[in-house]
Amino acid sequence: MKKSILYGIALVAGLWSCTEDYTDWKTPQSNAENGAAQKVVLTLQPALSASQVIDFADPNNQKDSIQLFTTNLTKEQAPEYTVTLTGEGSTGEETLTANSVGKVKTEELTKAVTNLFNRAPVERTLNVAVSTIATNATSDGKVAVKQVASPFTIKVKLDAPFIDPNGYYYVGAITTNKMYKLSNGGGNVYEDPVFTGVIPAYDGEWHWFKIAPDCAFNADGSFNWDNEEQYCIGPTEKDDEATTGTTAVGKNSWHLIQSDAFKAYRVTINALEMTYTIKGIIDAPEYYGVGTMTGWNANEKVSAMFPTSKTTVTLTTYFTGAYDIRMWPAENFGDWSLSKAIGTATNGDNAAEGVLCWNTENDGNLASPEAGYYTLDCDFTNMTYKWTKYEGDIATYDKIGLVGGNDDWENDIFLTQVQNNTNGSDTHLWYALGVKIDKCTWGVKFRANGSWDVKDWGKGGQEFPYGQSSSGDNIPFDPGTYNVYFNDITGHYFFVAQ
């Protein structure tokens, strides 16, 4: 009897030339004398020829499933198949399941192609390997073995909107030229499709606008209105006043209802998911730096970037030259998720200047050219940055205080210095959170060591809520509760209303 069983195994193995090694023999085993196993060989036929493309923009390919192949095996012999995809030009591998007739779920195929490449509507060539565990009944049981078909290729093109790699621009009541750009930081637009930019408030009654890709403009920078319907991004409804929602390509414009509380607006679009948000910002961009000088602690807003205009900021302190800082707008502060913080596309890039990027999860930290005191200047309209080595004298103070609040010129409201957590060098950055000033007749000043004999700082070019102070007149001040920020190297100050 033992001899007969071995003979039966050898016979089946010799017949299945397209199989791999046996993975399982289910009991009871059969032999040649008592119901010999029949030959089971997997053959399949690709559903499309090598030149045909599965184009997901085609309505026929927008069903729940896509036919990849047909097979000679029955559902009882092979209820499902394992499909392994690799892409030409991609190092990854994706696995999905086909049903008994060779169909895969459209959603799973889309996800697999996206993981191998991205969502760009570009024709891709995929190598397809198909295998299954086929079973065949005998008179006294079943036999199962892994079957592997000959590989084949398919061509796939995903359905995704056009995204201009050169960026997008505001077109509206303020200007129809390329003045206000929305940028994703320069990365691959189908991997980082979120574009953002800042536009100033409009002083007219009807603030309409839409977003146009770079390709919709003429060579001189003026907008080509012939491209409006084909390329422009706007709301789904005409003159929509909503500040968040879904976008559409066409002629529709937003109608921005402005508030006296906001002097500028941050417009963000996801050009792939076709969504948008519009957020009002105060008269100065409120951004916070987190990095080596804060011990990468994002629990408190201790280190503000100092505004120099409605869309630019500066920060002078000690930087290490290695993964120094990333920045958050106020509304995203402390949120480490994708596209919430600002850095660079290349982690730890020591370039003296470059492009800022929103897509900075787990990398993309800004780094100064070398260790030392540097000034970091950022422009959030053009999404650029620049490092400048600080060459001036740097004095050290024991204390920095705010004086004049509540008409008190004797007792300082002392600030706390941001501690450098790298080598102990002074940051020269000071802060005080939740400072309440109910009365301020003559303005305020900053002074060192609680004395007028050391150094004091008054108003500079701008006045309130931000500026670069110098000795002289008091800083005008509106009563209220503020987070207060000061840099004793440059004299920059920033009052953030709470």
TAWOFEN-V534949 format. One line per field, one symbol per residue. ss: DSSP state (A for helix, B for strand, O for the rest). burial: I if it has 9 or more other ideal C-beta (glycine too) atoms within 8 Angstrom, else O. Layout:
ss: ???
burial: ???
//
This chain:
ss: OAAAAAAAAAAAAAAOOOBOOOOBOOOOOOOOOOOOOOOOOOOBBBOOOOOOBBBOOOAAAOOOBBBOBBBOOOOOOOOBBBBBBBBOOOOOOBBBBBBOOOBBBAAAAAAAAAAAOOOOOOBBBBBBBBBBBBBBBBOOBBBBBBBBOOOBBBBBBOOOOOOOOOOBBBBBOOOOBOOOBBBOOOOOOOOOOBBBBBBBOOOOOOOBBBBBBAAABOOOOBBOAAAAAAAOBBBOOOOBOOOBBBBBBOOOOBBOOOOOOOOBBBBBBBOOOOBBBBBBBOOOOOBBBBBAAAOOOOOOOOOBOBBOOOOBBBBBBBBOOOOOBBBBBAAAOOOOOOOOBBBOOOOOOOOOBBBOBOOOOOOOOBOOOOOBBBBBBBBOOOOBBBBBBOOOOOOOOOOBBBBOAAAOOOOOBBOBBOOOOOOOOOOOBBBBBBBBBOOOOOOBBBBBOOOOOOOBBOOOOOOOOBBBOOOOOOBOOOOBBBBBBBBOOOOBBBBBBO
burial: OOOIIOIIIOIIIOOIOIIOOOOOOOOOIIIOOOIIIOOIIIOIOIOIOOOOOIOIOOOOIOOOIIIIIOIOIOOOIIOIIIIIIIIOOOOOOIOIIIIIOIIIIIOIIIIIIIOIIOIOIOOIIIIIIIIIIIIIOIOOIOIIIIIIIOOOIIIIIIOIOOIIOOIIIIIIOIOOOOOIIIIIIOIOIIOIIIIIIIIIOIOOOOIIIIIIIIOIIOOOOOIOOOIIOOIIIIIOOOIIOOOOIOIIOOOIIIIIOIOOOIOIIIIIIIIIOIIIOIIOIIOIIIIIIIIIIIOOOIOOIIIIIIIOOIIIIIIIIIIIIOIIIIIIIIOIIOOOOOIIIIIIIOIOIOOOOOIIIIIIIOOIIIIIIOOIIIIIIIIIIOIIIOIOIIOOOOOOIOIIIIIIIOIOOOOIIIIOIIOIOIOOOOIIIIIIIOIOIOOIOOIIIIIIOOOOOIOIIIIIOOOIIIIIIIOOOIIOIOOOOIIIIIIIIIIIIIIIOO
//
